[in-house]
Amino acid sequence: MGIEVAKSAGFCFGVDRAVKMVYAEIEKGGKVATFGPIIHNKDVVAELESKGVRIVNELSELQSDERLILRSHGVGRCIYDQLNEMGNEYIDATCPFVARIHKIVKEQSEQGKIILIAGDANHPEVDAIVKHCVGECYVFANEEELKEIFQKKIGFFEKKGCNCLANHV
């Protein structure tokens, strides 16, 4: 049995971009903070902290002279609004692919569509997506949770075995 090394390895485009943005801000000097960990990599986060980058989990923790870098997973629309009111400089390191999802769910929910989001409701990326919706949205982690949403909100029927319809949920 042999081991084959991949031709390339490392972070995805959005994560790589976000990390490079933090390093660029460090190079400029001054105080830098990230809103939550910039990425899900404890080693990289620890290295950034060793270079003086502070993690804040609430905007109230932000110092008036700190530049804030928004994590690659994005943040809800309310965070942008609060930052604009506070007057702190911020750099948006949201992955462009994630930002596109924010735009889509905002537009679709503004049209009155119900948004269904597959994922972990406690994950920062999913939380940010939810907070860009302006109407009804639901998060589900698996088929059972999706069926529960359909049962509570829509009514979900599935044909089973015979020619009659039976409530499957």
C-alpha positions in Angstrom: 0.0 0.0 0.0 1.4 3.4 -1.0 0.8 6.9 0.1 0.0 9.4 -2.6 0.5 13.1 -1.8 -2.1 15.5 -3.2 -0.9 18.0 -5.8 -2.3 20.8 -3.7 -3.6 21.1 -0.2 -4.6 23.8 2.1 -7.5 26.1 2.7 -10.4 26.8 0.3 -10.4 30.0 -1.6 -12.6 31.9 1.0 -10.6 30.9 4.0 -7.3 31.6 2.3 -8.5 35.0 1.3 -9.7 35.8 4.9 -6.4 34.7 6.5 -4.4 36.8 4.0 -6.6 39.8 4.8 -5.8 39.5 8.5 -2.1 39.2 7.8 -2.4 42.3 5.6 -4.0 44.3 8.4 -1.3 43.1 10.9 1.3 44.5 8.5 -0.4 47.9 8.5 0.1 48.1 12.3 -2.4 49.2 14.9 -4.9 47.1 16.7 -6.7 44.3 14.9 -9.6 42.1 16.1 -11.7 39.5 14.4 -15.4 38.9 14.9 -15.2 35.4 16.2 -12.4 33.2 15.0 -11.5 34.1 11.4 -11.6 30.4 10.4 -12.0 27.0 12.0 -8.3 26.3 12.4 -7.0 26.5 16.0 -3.3 26.7 14.9 -3.9 29.6 12.6 -6.1 31.4 15.1 -3.4 30.9 17.8 -0.7 32.2 15.5 -2.8 35.3 14.7 -3.4 35.8 18.4 0.4 35.6 19.0 0.7 38.5 16.6 -1.7 40.6 18.6 -5.0 39.8 16.8 -7.8 39.7 19.4 -11.0 37.8 19.0 -14.2 39.5 19.9 -17.5 37.7 20.1 -19.7 40.7 20.8 -19.3 44.2 19.3 -19.4 45.6 22.8 -16.0 44.0 23.3 -14.5 46.0 20.5 -12.1 48.8 21.4 -12.7 52.1 19.7 -9.3 52.1 18.0 -9.4 48.5 16.7 -10.0 47.5 13.1 -12.4 44.6 13.0 -12.2 41.9 10.4 -15.4 40.0 9.8 -14.9 36.2 9.7 -14.9 34.2 6.5 -18.3 32.6 7.5 -19.9 36.1 7.4 -22.2 37.8 9.9 -25.8 38.9 10.0 -27.0 42.1 8.5 -27.5 43.6 12.0 -23.7 43.4 12.6 -23.0 45.6 9.6 -25.7 48.1 10.8 -24.2 48.2 14.4 -20.7 48.6 13.1 -21.8 51.6 10.9 -23.4 53.2 13.9 -20.3 52.6 16.1 -18.0 54.1 13.5 -15.3 51.4 13.9 -13.3 50.6 10.7 -14.0 47.1 9.6 -12.9 44.8 6.8 -15.3 42.2 5.4 -13.5 38.9 5.0 -16.7 37.0 4.3 -16.1 34.4 1.6 -17.6 35.8 -1.7 -19.5 32.5 -2.2 -21.0 32.9 1.3 -21.8 36.6 0.6 -23.6 35.4 -2.6 -25.8 33.1 -0.5 -26.6 36.1 1.8 -27.7 38.1 -1.2 -29.9 35.3 -2.6 -31.7 34.5 0.7 -32.3 38.2 1.2 -33.8 38.7 -2.2 -35.8 35.5 -2.1 -37.2 36.2 1.3 -38.1 39.8 0.3 -40.2 38.2 -2.4 -42.1 36.3 0.3 -40.5 32.9 -0.3 -39.9 30.7 2.7 -36.2 29.9 3.0 -35.0 26.4 4.1 -31.4 26.1 5.1 -29.7 22.8 5.5 -27.1 22.9 8.2 -26.3 23.3 11.9 -28.3 26.2 13.3 -25.4 26.8 15.8 -22.7 27.2 13.1 -21.7 30.8 12.5 -22.1 30.5 8.7 -25.7 29.2 9.1 -26.5 31.8 11.7 -25.3 34.6 9.3 -27.4 33.2 6.5 -30.5 33.2 8.7 -29.8 36.8 9.7 -29.9 37.9 6.1 -33.4 36.6 5.6 -36.1 39.1 6.0 -39.0 36.7 6.2 -39.7 33.1 7.3 -36.8 30.8 7.3 -36.1 27.4 8.9 -32.9 25.5 9.5 -32.8 21.7 9.4 -29.9 19.4 10.1 -31.4 16.2 8.7 -34.3 14.6 7.0 -36.3 14.2 10.2 -36.0 17.9 11.1 -37.0 18.8 7.5 -40.1 16.6 7.8 -41.0 18.2 11.1 -40.9 21.7 9.5 -43.1 20.5 6.7 -45.5 18.9 9.1 -45.8 22.0 11.3 -45.9 24.6 8.6 -47.0 23.1 5.3 -48.4 19.6 5.7 -46.3 16.9 4.1 -47.7 13.8 2.5 -45.8 11.0 0.8 -47.2 8.1 -1.2 -46.3 4.8 0.6 -46.7 1.4 -0.9 -50.4 1.5 -1.8 -52.4 3.9 -3.9 -53.6 5.9 -0.9 -51.8 8.9 0.5 -50.8 8.7 4.1 -49.3 11.3 6.3 -45.7 10.1 6.5 -44.4 12.4 9.2 
